[in-house]
């Protein structure tokens, strides 16, 4: 039972990170407010960090699903 709760918590955390990254990329790409304070380098660094978070979150979600035979879903 503990493994189920741990895996459920890990999946929830990964899904939350995925949503955070998508939100950040959307703000950077589509919201002028998010651009005003940034230099080109800051903007690119923020976009790169968001992309890394998205990739890592997707990898974690895939790994959890792979090893739990699809027992959990987003």
C-alpha positions as CSV (number, residue, x, y, z in Angstrom):
1,X,0.0,0.0,0.0
2,X,2.8,2.4,0.8
3,X,4.3,1.9,-2.7
4,X,1.0,2.9,-4.2
5,X,0.9,6.1,-2.2
6,X,4.5,6.9,-3.0
7,X,4.0,6.3,-6.7
8,X,0.8,8.3,-6.7
9,X,2.5,11.2,-5.1
10,X,5.5,11.0,-7.5
11,X,3.1,11.0,-10.5
12,X,1.1,13.9,-9.1
13,X,4.4,15.9,-8.7
14,X,5.5,15.1,-12.2
15,X,2.1,16.1,-13.7
16,X,2.3,19.3,-11.7
17,X,5.8,20.0,-13.0
18,X,4.5,19.4,-16.6
19,X,1.7,21.9,-16.1
20,X,4.0,24.4,-14.6
21,X,6.4,24.1,-17.6
22,X,3.6,24.4,-20.1
23,X,2.2,27.5,-18.3
24,X,5.6,29.1,-18.3
25,X,6.2,28.4,-22.0
26,X,2.7,29.8,-22.8
27,X,3.4,33.0,-20.8
28,X,6.8,33.5,-22.4
29,X,5.4,32.9,-25.9
30,X,2.0,34.5,-25.8
31,X,1.9,37.1,-23.0
32,X,3.6,40.4,-23.5
33,X,3.7,40.9,-19.8
34,X,6.2,38.1,-19.4
35,X,8.5,39.6,-22.0
36,X,8.9,43.2,-20.8
37,X,11.4,42.6,-18.0
38,X,13.6,40.2,-19.9
39,X,16.7,40.7,-22.0
40,X,17.0,38.3,-24.9
41,X,19.4,36.1,-22.9
42,X,17.1,36.1,-19.8
43,X,14.1,35.2,-22.1
44,X,16.0,32.3,-23.7
45,X,17.3,31.0,-20.4
46,X,13.7,31.0,-18.9
47,X,12.4,29.2,-22.0
48,X,15.2,26.7,-21.9
49,X,14.6,26.0,-18.2
50,X,10.9,25.5,-18.9
51,X,11.6,23.1,-21.7
52,X,14.0,21.1,-19.5
53,X,11.3,20.9,-16.8
54,X,8.7,19.7,-19.4
55,X,11.1,17.0,-20.8
56,X,12.0,15.8,-17.3
57,X,8.3,15.7,-16.2
58,X,7.3,13.8,-19.3
59,X,10.2,11.3,-18.7
60,X,9.1,10.8,-15.1
61,X,5.5,10.3,-16.1
62,X,6.5,7.7,-18.8
63,X,8.7,5.9,-16.4
64,X,6.1,5.6,-13.6
65,X,3.5,4.4,-16.1
66,X,5.9,1.9,-17.7
67,X,6.8,0.3,-14.4
68,X,3.3,0.3,-13.0
69,X,1.8,-1.2,-16.2
70,X,-0.4,1.8,-16.8
71,X,-2.0,1.5,-13.4
72,X,-2.0,5.3,-13.0
73,X,-3.0,8.0,-15.4
74,X,-2.7,11.8,-15.5
